[in-house]
């Protein structure tokens, strides 16, 4: 019996040794970069245990404005100090002299330091170009003057550009062939998400030194620089945003109580976004709070009378209205007295003064001719559907620059044939949903004479050295368009909204640019107390005779008598005029 026990014990010990060896093989040879279901990079983590480092640049591709100004980062010349300096003798006198500060400033900064740090902390000491050269020429171990990149904190077009963060599970779903890199930051929203594959870093740029268990230098005071040696990747994204305009429009929006809504500005000739302001304002520390991560300019909303532009286009082109038609605009769509006593108005007057009765009736005429006409003309104007630039890039098929809600006119086919629902649709209520970006695109389409184009937010991808990897050319949207004659008629009517004595846009008659546009006030069906909340819009383009800009301003979910957006629209027009006469 004793021999059997010894035999069993020996086998058990051998089995345990074999299991340990197998585990060691797994850890040290087989799964060094993707250990367990959590895909832990053992090699990287083991190095991290015996090194101290400071990141100079995380290596992720960045976003630039149309003039190559940075949107997502700032690069500042700063002084990096390593903690081993407090235990060594170094020439702090010369460094202090160059910086014109006292030597004791270094002593207090280093006193509690356990890792390399930027001198000055949250308010770093910014060096001059000459100071950078002088400090580095001294070659003091542990003292480095570098240009350090940091994420920008100025919230420039933050919802359009989007958010980055560590999401290991999402990373592995998106990039199953990149196991071991799941702690790398990825794009979660906006352009950061859409262009994520092009922006992934090949490695961060760091200053590194090795330490023992007590944090003391392991190989002397030799600090090494590590970083990607690839001169081309990752690429940078050159957007169509004008940083200066964006910042100035952000400042104007901040003057007004817009809690939810924003501004979208398009370059009509190129059909690209010049400025995108979305509210609520995003807090970088809590970006998802209060829907602040959502770009309200690409999210669908109830448009109200803005949608009458679609009814006007369809009615003109399908000859369901003529100049002799008169509409009883002192009545609502159901023949009851309306609170706005506009009297009898013809087609153009009804558009300028935003008569609901007229456009409810016109929508029903279109329904009688063809129930699909209203939806069809919303697409012809570039208001709904896939309006973002899309196409094939390298191995990425059907790539979209922007995620934009498609919008809708009817929720189902039954709604297209119901007189009451169609009448409500005609004034931009009921089931109509459009994005502010789509509204701006509609205005740009009309201003160009009916030519509808894809909207660009990005003009090109640039290699790290500044050369171009790929351009995103202007492209027309597929599908039918309105005729040039219809576009001319709409241009005239949009201008009359401003010039007519009772036009809903008469507020803009004295602006330095001649504006053409349309107002909108939409009932949301949402109440705060006993008061219904409304979406307030103004959309237009200017200068009227030589269209350059399409502008939409919207304030969402405000009381009927509050939250007007006319002053903000006017301020932006004035700003653009001043910018163009500089």
VENJO-V839452 format. One record per backbone hydrogen bond with DSSP energy under -0.5 kcal/mol. CO is the residue of the C=O (numbers start at 1). NH is the residue of the N-H. Records with the same first field share a line. If there is no record, write none. Layout:
BEGIN
CO=NH + NH
END
This chain:
BEGIN
1=5
2=6
3=7
4=8
5=9
6=10
7=11
8=12
9=13
10=14
11=15
12=16
13=17
14=18
15=19
16=20
17=21
18=22
19=23
20=24
21=25
22=26
23=27
24=28
25=29 + 30
26=31
32=42 + 43
35=40
36=39
40=35 + 42
41=45
42=46
43=47
44=48
45=49
46=50
47=50
48=51
50=211
52=209
54=207
56=149
57=205
62=237
63=71 + 72
64=239
65=68
69=65
72=152
74=76 + 150
76=78 + 148
77=127
78=80 + 146
79=119
80=144
81=117
82=85
83=86
84=87
85=88
88=90
90=92
91=95
92=96
93=97
94=98
95=99
96=100 + 101
102=105
103=106 + 107
104=108
105=109
106=110
107=111
110=113
117=81 + 119
118=121
119=125
120=123
124=126
128=132
129=133
130=134
131=135
132=136
133=137
134=138
135=138 + 139 + 140
136=139
139=141
140=143
142=82
144=80 + 146
146=78 + 148
148=76
150=74
155=157 + 158
157=161
158=162
160=191
161=192
163=188 + 189
165=167 + 186
167=171
168=172
169=173
170=174
171=175
175=178
178=181
181=184
186=165
189=192 + 193
190=193 + 194
191=195
193=196
195=198 + 199
196=199 + 200
198=235
199=61
203=228
204=206
205=56 + 57
206=226
207=54
208=224
209=52
210=218
212=215
216=212
219=222
221=223
224=208
226=206
229=231
232=464
236=238 + 462
237=64 + 239
238=459 + 460
241=66 + 243
242=246
243=247
244=248
245=249
246=250
247=251
248=252
249=253
250=254
251=255
252=255
253=256 + 258
256=258
257=259
260=556
261=279
262=554
263=277
264=552
265=274 + 275
266=268 + 550
267=271 + 272
271=456
272=267
274=242
275=265
276=278
277=263
279=261
282=284
283=286
284=287
286=283 + 289
288=291
289=292
291=294
294=296
295=298
296=436
297=437
298=405
299=436
301=303 + 434
303=306
304=307
305=308
306=309
307=310 + 311
308=312
309=313
310=314
311=315
312=316
313=317
314=318
315=320 + 321
316=319
322=325
327=329 + 345
328=331
329=342
330=338
332=335
336=332
339=341
340=342
343=329
345=327
346=350
347=351
348=352
349=353
350=354 + 355
352=504
354=356
355=359
356=360
357=361
358=362
359=363
360=364
361=365
362=366
363=367
364=368
365=369
366=370
370=373
372=376
373=377
374=378
375=379
376=380
377=381
378=383 + 384
379=382
380=482
385=387
387=455
389=401
391=399
393=396
395=397
396=393
399=391
402=404
406=385
408=433
412=415 + 416
413=416
414=417
415=418
417=419
418=422
419=423
420=424
421=425
422=426
423=427
424=427 + 429
425=428
428=304
429=432
433=408
434=301
435=439
436=440
437=441
438=442
439=443
440=444
441=445
442=446
443=447
444=448
445=450
446=449
450=452
452=477
455=389
456=273
457=240
459=472
460=238
461=469 + 470
462=236
463=466
467=463
470=461
471=473
475=454
483=487
484=488
485=489
486=490
487=491
488=492
489=493
490=494
491=495
492=496
493=497
494=517
495=498 + 499
496=500
497=505
500=503
503=506
505=508
506=509
508=511
513=515
514=544
516=541
518=539
520=537
522=535
526=533
527=529
528=531
530=532
531=528
532=560
533=524
534=536 + 558
535=522 + 537
536=555
537=520
538=553
539=518
540=551
541=516
542=548 + 549
548=268
549=542
550=266
551=540
552=264
553=538
554=262
555=536
558=534
559=562
565=569
566=570
567=571
568=572
569=573
570=574
571=575
572=576
573=577
574=578
575=579
576=580
577=581
578=581
END
